Amino acid sequence: MIKNLLTHFCCLAAMCLLYFPGQSQTLTLQECLRLGLEHNLLMQASKIDLQNQEKKANLLSAGLLPDLALRSDLNQSSSNLRQSFSNGLQVEQSGVSSVGLSAGADLQWVLFDGLGMFFRFRALKQESKVKSLEMAVQANEQTALISKAFFKARALQVKKDHLDQLIRNQQKQLDLATEKWKAGVLPKQTVLQLTIEFNKSKIQWIQVDSELKNSLSDLSEKIAFSKPIAQVDTLIPTNLLRLPTSELESPAYESTLLLQHLKSEEKWLSLTLQSAKSQRYPTLAFNSSFQFSQTDNSAGFSLYNRSFGPTVGLGFRLPLLGRNQIQNAIQDANLALQWNSLNQKKMERFLNLTHQIAQQRLTGLIQQLELIRLNAAAAKENMALASQGFERGAISLESLILAQQSWLESQIQSEDILLNTLETVLDETSRLGVLKRLD
């Protein structure tokens, strides 16, 4: 069950992850999710807690099965003896030793306790479901955190690639301009301006590279990855950006993990309340025992005594003085149920409000993304034409620089908007509990 719960949030494609000792690695989103969920300490603690709870959810813990106990006692005593009998005989002796041995088996089976044993058994089972959903919520939250860290590193990596491309083009143009200046075709001012633009791009590359390294370190920490991460896969799951127009349009709030957890907790609290109420009723138990006892005395009326055999009976118990404690337990359970009901209403309002805000934000971001991608395509073609024109001497240096700046700005802006879109989708899908779709 726990394995299925974890793989619910991890992608099956990541099971083939290869390790290269001592080398940096390129990780995909699926691999990061698998590693992060497997190595997360909070998830591991929740897994152990769930396992312990599942072990406790049995008939014996609920009191539905009889309780069987073995006992044995061995004692020795020394005392001063003085006895008077009806026939006038008197016995008086000091230092009389006595050795006693007793052993037996006791069985108690509660036949009726106001149905409390049945409520306790169902409550134990329900508590396992509550902890299972808690683990699912944690896995969902960790999936969102890891995914956001991954996409942040991805955006910086793509920006760095764009700067690499621009720097290569600028280096080529600077070399060409230098040759033309030495040949007396171009003024030195053109070479100097190209050098300035080239250095600007290199400075920007250094800044982005530093941010990328920090982002990769943050991602490595989140997934507890022991090897350096060289880079991340820049491909984005195509179904991720389709979420706003499918599952997020009309979310079934009652099926979200957060509400499922609260509703499951409500059932558990209700069973706990019924179990507390059952303590007001009398308890009827079947009692049985088999006992063996033997006593050896050095003096006295009885020097040797041995007995053994079964005992069977019924026990009845009705709480009288402790009813105040029972009533307090009932009130506490009622209060917990009321808080749960308030939390459900609060969660429904929260999900509805945040969903509306997220939908409005996503609509705007997707529209911006479509436009900026059109601009990026136009800027790319414009820069290519400007580079060709500058090499032929058909356009000015200012036109070339402007075309390059427009291209770089459009690419960076495109990645920023894409990252904002992905983060908004991840936040909303995390709240609705549908991050399983990342695979």
C-alpha positions as CSV (number, residue, x, y, z in Angstrom):
1,M,0.0,0.0,0.0
2,I,2.8,2.4,0.9
3,K,4.8,1.5,-2.2
4,N,1.7,2.2,-4.3
5,L,1.2,5.5,-2.6
6,L,4.8,6.6,-3.3
7,T,4.8,5.5,-6.9
8,H,1.4,7.4,-7.3
9,F,3.5,10.6,-7.3
10,C,6.7,9.2,-9.0
11,C,6.9,8.4,-12.7
12,L,7.5,4.8,-13.8
13,A,9.9,6.0,-16.5
14,A,12.4,7.1,-13.7
15,M,13.0,3.5,-12.6
16,C,15.7,3.1,-15.1
17,L,17.9,5.9,-13.6
18,L,21.6,5.2,-14.1
19,Y,24.4,6.2,-11.8
20,F,27.9,7.2,-12.9
21,P,30.1,7.4,-9.8
22,G,32.3,10.5,-9.6
23,Q,30.5,12.2,-12.6
24,S,28.0,15.0,-12.8
25,Q,24.6,14.0,-14.0
26,T,21.7,15.4,-16.1
27,L,18.4,14.7,-14.3
28,T,14.9,14.6,-15.6
29,L,11.9,15.8,-13.7
30,Q,10.7,12.2,-13.1
31,E,14.1,11.2,-11.7
32,C,14.1,14.2,-9.4
33,L,10.6,13.3,-8.1
34,R,11.5,9.7,-7.5
35,L,14.7,10.6,-5.6
36,G,13.1,13.4,-3.7
37,L,10.2,11.3,-2.4
38,E,12.4,8.3,-1.6
39,H,15.0,10.2,0.4
40,N,12.8,12.8,2.1
41,L,13.1,12.4,5.9
42,L,9.5,13.6,6.5
43,M,8.2,11.0,4.1
44,Q,10.3,8.3,5.7
45,A,9.0,9.2,9.1
46,S,5.4,9.2,7.8
47,K,6.0,5.8,6.2
48,I,7.1,4.4,9.6
49,D,4.2,6.0,11.4
50,L,1.8,4.5,8.9
51,Q,3.3,1.1,9.2
52,N,3.0,1.2,13.0
53,Q,-0.6,2.3,12.8
54,E,-1.5,-0.5,10.4
55,K,0.0,-3.0,12.8
56,K,-2.1,-1.6,15.6
57,A,-5.3,-1.8,13.7
58,N,-6.2,-5.4,14.7
59,L,-8.9,-7.2,16.7
60,L,-6.6,-7.7,19.7
61,S,-5.9,-3.9,20.1
62,A,-9.6,-3.2,19.8
63,G,-10.5,-5.7,22.6
64,L,-12.5,-8.0,20.4
65,L,-10.3,-11.0,21.3
66,P,-9.9,-12.5,24.7
67,D,-7.0,-11.6,26.9
68,L,-4.9,-14.5,28.1
69,A,-2.2,-14.2,30.7
70,L,0.1,-16.6,32.6
71,R,1.2,-15.8,36.1
72,S,3.6,-17.5,38.6
73,D,4.6,-16.5,42.2
74,L,7.2,-18.0,44.5
75,N,7.7,-16.7,48.0
76,Q,9.3,-17.7,51.3
77,S,8.7,-16.2,54.7
78,S,9.9,-16.7,58.3
79,S,7.7,-15.8,61.2
80,N,6.9,-16.4,64.9
81,L,4.0,-18.8,65.4
82,R,1.5,-18.9,68.2
83,Q,-1.7,-20.9,67.8
84,S,-4.5,-22.0,70.2
85,F,-6.9,-24.8,69.4
86,S,-10.3,-25.6,70.8
87,N,-9.0,-28.7,72.6
88,G,-6.7,-26.5,74.7
89,L,-3.6,-27.3,72.7
90,Q,-1.2,-24.4,72.2
91,V,1.7,-24.2,69.8
92,E,4.3,-21.5,70.0
93,Q,7.4,-21.5,67.9
94,S,9.9,-18.9,66.6
95,G,11.4,-18.9,63.1
96,V,8.7,-20.9,61.4
97,S,9.5,-21.0,57.7
98,S,6.9,-21.1,54.9
99,V,7.3,-21.7,51.2
100,G,4.5,-20.9,48.8
101,L,4.2,-21.6,45.1
102,S,1.4,-20.5,42.8
103,A,0.9,-20.5,39.1
104,G,-2.0,-20.3,36.7
105,A,-3.5,-19.0,33.5
106,D,-6.2,-16.2,33.4
107,L,-8.5,-15.6,30.5
108,Q,-10.9,-12.6,30.2
109,W,-13.2,-12.0,27.3
110,V,-15.3,-8.8,27.2
111,L,-18.7,-9.8,25.9
112,F,-20.3,-6.4,26.0
113,D,-19.0,-2.9,26.6
114,G,-21.6,-0.7,25.0
115,L,-20.2,-1.7,21.5
116,G,-17.1,0.2,22.3
117,M,-14.8,-2.6,21.1
118,F,-16.4,-2.4,17.6
119,F,-16.1,1.4,17.5
120,R,-12.4,1.1,18.6
121,F,-11.7,-1.4,15.8
122,R,-13.2,0.8,13.2
123,A,-11.5,3.8,14.6
124,L,-8.1,2.1,14.4
125,K,-8.8,1.2,10.7
126,Q,-9.9,4.7,9.9
127,E,-6.9,6.2,11.6
128,S,-4.7,4.2,9.2
129,K,-6.6,5.8,6.3
130,V,-6.1,9.3,7.9
131,K,-2.3,8.7,8.1
132,S,-2.3,7.3,4.6
133,L,-3.9,10.5,3.3
134,E,-1.5,12.6,5.4
135,M,1.3,10.9,3.7
136,A,-0.3,11.5,0.3
137,V,-0.7,15.2,1.1
138,Q,3.0,15.4,2.1
139,A,4.0,13.6,-1.1
140,N,1.9,16.0,-3.1
141,E,3.5,19.0,-1.4
142,Q,7.0,17.6,-1.9
143,T,6.2,17.0,-5.5
144,A,5.3,20.6,-6.0
145,L,8.4,21.9,-4.2
146,I,10.8,19.7,-6.1
147,S,9.0,20.5,-9.4
148,K,9.3,24.2,-8.8
149,A,13.0,23.9,-7.9
150,F,13.5,21.8,-11.1
151,F,11.7,24.3,-13.4
152,K,13.6,27.3,-11.8
153,A,16.9,25.5,-12.6
154,R,15.6,24.7,-16.1
155,A,14.7,28.3,-16.8
156,L,18.2,29.5,-15.8
157,Q,19.8,26.8,-17.9
158,V,17.8,27.9,-21.0
159,K,18.8,31.5,-20.3
160,K,22.4,30.5,-20.1
161,D,22.1,28.6,-23.4
162,H,20.6,31.7,-25.1
163,L,23.5,33.8,-23.8
164,D,26.0,31.2,-25.0
165,Q,24.4,31.5,-28.5
166,L,24.6,35.3,-28.4
167,I,28.2,35.3,-27.2
168,R,29.2,33.0,-30.0
169,N,27.6,35.4,-32.5
170,Q,29.1,38.4,-30.9
171,Q,32.5,36.8,-30.9
172,K,32.2,36.1,-34.6
173,Q,31.1,39.6,-35.4
174,L,33.9,41.1,-33.2
175,D,36.5,39.0,-35.0
176,L,35.1,40.1,-38.4
177,A,35.0,43.8,-37.3
178,T,38.6,43.6,-36.0
179,E,39.8,42.3,-39.3
180,K,37.9,45.1,-41.2
181,W,39.4,47.7,-38.8
182,K,42.9,46.4,-39.4
183,A,42.2,46.6,-43.1
184,G,41.0,50.2,-42.7
185,V,37.4,49.4,-43.7
186,L,35.8,50.0,-40.3
187,P,36.5,52.7,-37.6
188,K,38.0,51.5,-34.3
189,Q,34.8,52.8,-32.5
190,T,32.8,50.0,-34.1
191,V,35.3,47.4,-32.7
192,L,35.2,49.1,-29.3
193,Q,31.4,49.1,-29.2
194,L,31.2,45.5,-30.2
195,T,33.8,44.7,-27.4
196,I,31.6,46.5,-24.9
197,E,28.5,44.6,-25.9
198,F,30.5,41.3,-25.9
199,N,31.7,41.9,-22.4
200,K,28.2,42.9,-21.2
201,S,26.9,39.5,-22.5
202,K,29.8,37.7,-20.7
203,I,29.0,39.5,-17.4
204,Q,25.3,38.6,-17.8
205,W,26.4,35.0,-18.5
206,I,28.5,34.9,-15.3
207,Q,25.5,36.2,-13.3
208,V,23.1,33.6,-14.8
209,D,25.7,30.8,-14.3
210,S,26.0,31.7,-10.6
211,E,22.3,31.7,-10.2
212,L,22.1,28.4,-12.0
213,K,24.7,26.7,-9.7
214,N,22.8,28.0,-6.6
215,S,19.5,26.7,-8.1
216,L,21.0,23.3,-8.9
217,S,22.4,23.1,-5.4
218,D,19.0,23.8,-4.0
219,L,17.5,21.1,-6.1
220,S,20.2,18.7,-5.1
221,E,19.4,19.4,-1.4
222,K,15.7,18.9,-1.9
223,I,16.1,15.5,-3.5
224,A,19.1,14.5,-1.2
225,F,21.2,13.8,-4.3
226,S,24.9,13.0,-3.4
227,K,26.4,13.7,-6.8
228,P,26.8,17.1,-8.5
229,I,24.0,17.9,-10.9
230,A,25.5,19.2,-14.1
231,Q,22.1,20.2,-15.7
232,V,18.5,19.3,-15.9
233,D,16.4,18.1,-18.8
234,T,14.8,21.2,-20.5
235,L,11.9,19.3,-21.9
236,I,8.5,20.1,-20.2
237,P,5.7,17.5,-19.9
238,T,3.2,18.6,-22.5
239,N,0.3,17.5,-20.4
240,L,1.3,19.9,-17.6
241,L,0.4,23.0,-19.4
242,R,-2.9,21.4,-20.5
243,L,-4.0,21.1,-16.9
244,P,-5.5,24.7,-16.8
245,T,-7.9,23.9,-19.6
246,S,-9.0,20.5,-18.3
247,E,-8.9,19.4,-14.7
248,L,-8.5,22.9,-13.3
249,E,-11.6,24.4,-15.0
250,S,-14.2,22.6,-12.9
251,P,-12.4,21.0,-10.0
252,A,-14.3,18.5,-7.8
253,Y,-13.3,20.0,-4.4
254,E,-14.6,17.0,-2.5
255,S,-12.1,14.8,-4.3
256,T,-9.0,16.9,-3.4
257,L,-6.5,15.4,-1.1
258,L,-6.8,18.1,1.5
259,L,-10.6,17.7,1.8
260,Q,-10.3,13.9,1.6
261,H,-8.0,14.1,4.5
262,L,-10.4,16.2,6.5
263,K,-13.3,14.0,5.7
264,S,-11.4,10.9,6.6
265,E,-10.4,12.6,9.9
266,E,-14.1,13.4,10.5
267,K,-15.0,9.7,10.2
268,W,-12.2,8.8,12.6
269,L,-13.3,11.5,15.1
270,S,-16.9,10.3,14.9
271,L,-15.8,6.7,15.7
272,T,-13.7,8.1,18.6
273,L,-16.8,9.9,19.9
274,Q,-18.9,6.7,19.8
275,S,-16.1,4.8,21.6
276,A,-16.1,7.5,24.3
277,K,-19.9,7.3,24.7
278,S,-19.8,3.5,25.0
279,Q,-17.9,3.9,28.3
280,R,-21.1,5.0,30.0
281,Y,-22.6,1.5,29.6
282,P,-21.8,-1.5,31.8
283,T,-19.2,-4.0,30.9
284,L,-19.9,-7.7,31.0
285,A,-16.9,-10.1,30.8
286,F,-16.4,-13.8,30.8
287,N,-13.6,-14.8,33.3
288,S,-11.8,-18.1,33.5
289,S,-8.7,-19.3,35.1
290,F,-6.7,-22.4,36.0
291,Q,-4.7,-22.2,39.1
292,F,-2.2,-24.3,40.9
293,S,-1.0,-23.4,44.4
294,Q,1.2,-25.2,47.0
295,T,2.3,-24.2,50.5
296,D,4.9,-25.9,52.8
297,N,5.1,-24.8,56.4
298,S,7.7,-26.1,59.0
299,A,5.1,-25.7,61.8
300,G,1.5,-24.9,62.4
301,F,-1.9,-26.4,61.8
302,S,-1.3,-27.0,58.1
303,L,2.2,-28.3,57.1
304,Y,1.4,-29.0,53.5
305,N,-1.3,-27.7,51.2
306,R,-1.8,-28.2,47.5
307,S,-4.8,-27.2,45.2
308,F,-5.3,-26.9,41.5
309,G,-8.3,-26.6,39.1
310,P,-10.3,-24.3,36.9
311,T,-12.5,-21.3,37.8
312,V,-15.2,-19.9,35.6
313,G,-17.4,-16.9,36.1
314,L,-18.9,-13.6,34.7
315,G,-17.8,-10.1,35.6
316,F,-20.0,-7.0,35.7
317,R,-18.7,-3.5,35.9
318,L,-20.6,-0.2,35.9
319,P,-18.7,3.1,36.2
320,L,-20.2,5.4,38.9
321,L,-17.6,7.8,40.3
322,G,-15.6,8.1,37.0
323,R,-18.5,9.3,34.9
324,N,-17.2,12.8,35.0
325,Q,-14.0,11.8,33.2
326,I,-16.1,9.9,30.6
327,Q,-18.2,13.1,30.0
328,N,-15.0,15.1,29.6
329,A,-13.8,12.6,26.9
330,I,-17.1,12.9,25.1
331,Q,-16.9,16.7,25.2
332,D,-13.4,16.7,23.8
333,A,-14.4,14.4,21.0
334,N,-17.4,16.6,20.2
335,L,-15.2,19.7,20.1
336,A,-12.7,18.0,17.8
337,L,-15.6,17.2,15.4
338,Q,-16.8,20.8,15.4
339,W,-13.3,22.0,14.6
340,N,-13.1,19.5,11.8
341,S,-16.4,20.8,10.4
342,L,-15.1,24.4,10.5
343,N,-11.8,23.4,8.8
344,Q,-13.7,21.7,6.0
345,K,-15.8,24.8,5.3
346,K,-12.7,27.0,5.5
347,M,-10.9,24.7,3.1
348,E,-13.7,24.7,0.6
349,R,-13.8,28.5,0.6
350,F,-10.0,28.6,0.4
351,L,-9.9,26.2,-2.6
352,N,-12.7,28.1,-4.4
353,L,-11.0,31.5,-3.9
354,T,-7.5,30.4,-4.8
355,H,-8.8,28.5,-7.8
356,Q,-10.6,31.6,-9.2
357,I,-7.4,33.7,-8.6
358,A,-5.2,31.0,-10.2
359,Q,-7.5,30.7,-13.2
360,Q,-7.4,34.5,-13.8
361,R,-3.6,34.5,-13.4
362,L,-3.2,31.5,-15.7
363,T,-5.4,33.0,-18.4
364,G,-3.3,36.1,-18.5
365,L,0.0,34.3,-18.3
366,I,-0.9,31.9,-21.2
367,Q,-1.9,34.9,-23.3
368,Q,1.3,36.6,-22.5
369,L,3.3,33.5,-23.3
370,E,1.7,33.1,-26.7
371,L,2.5,36.7,-27.6
372,I,6.0,36.7,-26.3
373,R,6.7,33.5,-28.2
374,L,5.6,35.2,-31.4
375,N,7.9,38.1,-30.5
376,A,10.8,35.7,-29.8
377,A,10.3,34.0,-33.2
378,A,10.3,37.4,-34.9
379,A,13.2,38.7,-32.9
380,K,15.2,35.6,-33.8
381,E,14.6,36.1,-37.5
382,N,15.3,39.8,-37.1
383,M,18.7,39.1,-35.4
384,A,19.7,36.7,-38.1
385,L,18.9,39.3,-40.8
386,A,20.7,42.0,-38.9
387,S,23.8,39.8,-38.5
388,Q,23.9,39.1,-42.2
389,G,23.3,42.8,-43.0
390,F,26.1,43.9,-40.6
391,E,28.6,41.5,-42.2
392,R,27.7,42.9,-45.6
393,G,27.9,46.4,-44.3
394,A,24.2,47.0,-45.2
395,I,23.0,48.0,-41.7
396,S,24.5,50.0,-38.9
397,L,26.1,48.7,-35.6
398,E,23.2,50.3,-33.6
399,S,20.7,48.3,-35.6
400,L,22.6,45.1,-34.9
401,I,22.9,45.8,-31.2
402,L,19.2,46.6,-31.0
403,A,18.3,43.4,-32.8
404,Q,20.5,41.3,-30.5
405,Q,19.1,43.0,-27.4
406,S,15.5,42.5,-28.6
407,W,16.1,38.8,-29.2
408,L,17.8,38.2,-25.8
409,E,15.0,40.2,-24.0
410,S,12.3,38.2,-25.7
411,Q,14.0,34.9,-24.9
412,I,14.5,35.8,-21.2
413,Q,11.0,37.2,-20.9
414,S,9.6,34.1,-22.5
415,E,11.4,31.9,-19.9
416,D,10.2,34.1,-17.0
417,I,6.6,34.0,-18.1
418,L,6.8,30.2,-18.7
419,L,8.3,29.7,-15.2
420,N,5.5,31.8,-13.6
421,T,3.0,29.8,-15.5
422,L,4.4,26.5,-14.4
423,E,4.7,27.7,-10.8
424,T,1.0,28.8,-10.8
425,V,-0.1,25.5,-12.3
426,L,2.0,23.6,-9.7
427,D,0.6,25.6,-6.8
428,E,-3.0,25.0,-8.0
429,T,-2.6,21.3,-8.8
430,S,-0.9,20.8,-5.4
431,R,-3.9,22.3,-3.7
432,L,-6.3,20.2,-5.8
433,G,-4.2,17.1,-5.4
434,V,-3.7,16.2,-9.0
435,L,0.1,16.3,-9.3
436,K,0.0,12.7,-10.2
437,R,-0.6,13.9,-13.7
438,L,3.1,15.0,-13.9
439,D,4.0,11.6,-15.2
